[in-house]
């Protein structure tokens, strides 16, 4: 797991630099430090492989967080990195944001990261969509944005149906496709996300990604009504 995480984060750095995010050595060192701690944390727990919420989701959230941090030129880099990588570490539990925050606070304090443990836990606790908490810091605003951005676009579409299959949802409700089941989830939650973005960069990315979903839904209904 350790080698996998380090290699995965190295690939993230390459990807970020490819799109213009220039990280200094100190920032790369922070990323690798967080990665090593994440690998240690994962040895302590049984991380569930829930479709749509796999560990890869956390890596994408981490990449988007650094992307927004770079473009906004604001926020504590260490807190952003740690909160992004640990934000779903207790995924599978009810109220996973609360338990992820609790675990991360205790874990970081045990690893002598007392200076950021409380703030990172607060950021993680505030990221959940269902909790409807307002961000208390810019770092928290970033984590909310990036977790929601990963639910948009082509990846967001894939996640809805992957998770829907896990929950044994139908593709759509034949009586009203806009309500319930997997397709209804777009109307009940996903399409609302762009209006909830906090950062300017998050807003721009959300508008681009939601267009992909809207076109998908339009095509879905065309095919459903034999109008393809």
Protein Blocks (a to p, Z undefined) as FASTA:
>chain_A
ZZmmmmmmmmmmmmmmmnopacdfklmmmmmmmmmmmmmmmmmpccdddehiafklmmmm
mmmmmmmmmmnopajfklmmmmmmmmmmmgoiahkllmmmmmmmmmmmmnopammmmmmm
mmmmmmpmklopacfbfklmmmmmmmmmmmgcjklmmmmmmmmmmnopafbdfklmmggj
jklmmmmmmmmmmmmpfbfklmmmmmmmmmmmmmmmmmmmmmmnopZZ
